[in-house]
């Protein structure tokens, strides 16, 4: 099974295949469906999915907006149209990942150390 970040990158390469048309609104619906299906199947969140949950807060901080709109609405507001907003999302997503890579490695190390302590 491919990882969550890889799925986002596949959508970027071929948005019409996954979304029907290049639209940030369609992306939001796709991701909501993906999340819903995994929860219904009892599949726990992957580490990448856990980090993506922080994307909303990151977008709010980046655009200096309070918690009043979804990340999709915020990105769409600052874009020319749905297609532009989708491309902007992908660029912001890569920026978000880049800024959080070190944090993810650090937190992963902490989780591993906590698991080791529990086993002892």
N, C-alpha and C positions, 0 to 999 in steps of 0.2 A: 504494500500500500504506500502511495506517495505521501510525503509530508504536507502539512498545511501551506507552508511557504512555497513549496514546489507547485502546489495546486494554483496558488495565486499567480505564479509566474507562467503557468500553462494558460491560464485565462487571459493573461496579458498578450500572449502570442497569438491566441485564436479566440477573441472574445465572442464572436458570433456563434462558435461551436458550443460554448458553455452558457452564454447569456441570451442568445437570440439576436441581439443587436448590441453594439457598444454603448452601454448606458450604465451610469453609476447606480441608478435605481435598480436596474436588473442585477447588478453585482450584489447589492445589499440583500435583495430577495434570495439570490442564489446562496449567499453565505448564511442567511437566516435558515434556509431549508437544510443546508449542510449541517449546521449546528443542531437543529431540531432532530434530524434523522439520527445523528450520533447519540443524542441524549435518549431518544426513544429506544435505541438498541442497547443502551447501557454502556456505551463505549466512553471511557474516561477521556478527559481533555488531554491532548498531547502538550508537551512543553511549549511548542510553537503556538498552539491555540491559546494556552494560558497567557502568553506574552501578548498575543493579539488583543486580548481583552483590555490591555492598557493603551491600545491605539486611540480609543475615544478620549481619554484624559490627555494624551500626547497632542492630539489635534486641537483640543480646547486650549491647551497651553500655547501651542504654536501660533494660533490665531487670536490669542488673548480674549477668548470668549468663555463666559460662564457655562455651566452645565445646563443648557436650555435646548440644544438641538443635537441630533445624531451626527456622527462624523460625516455621514453621507450628505446631509443637508448643509453642513458647514462647508464642505468641499464644493458642493454644487453652487452655493452662494458666491464663491470666489472664482467661478469658472464661467466661460462663455455659454456652454451648453452641456448636455449630458455626456457627449463624447469627450469633450475637453475635460470634464470633471472626472471621467473614468481614467484618462491618461494622467491627470493630476494625482488621483488616488495612487496609481502604481508608483509614481515618482515619490510621493510622500511615504508610501509603504516601504520602499527601499531605503529611504532616509531614516525612517523609524527603526528598521531592522539594524541599519548601520550604527545608529546611536545606542542600540540596546544589545549588541553582540557581546560586549564585555560584561555588561550586567548579567546577561543570560549565563555566561560561562561562570561568573562569580556565584550566582544563586544556585546553579547546577552543582557546583563544588560543595556549597553549604548543604544542599539536599543529600548529596552522597555521604557527606560526613555525618549527617543526622541519622541516615539509614544504618551506617556502620555502628553508631553508638547504640541504636535500638537493638541491634543483633547481639551486641556484647553482653 
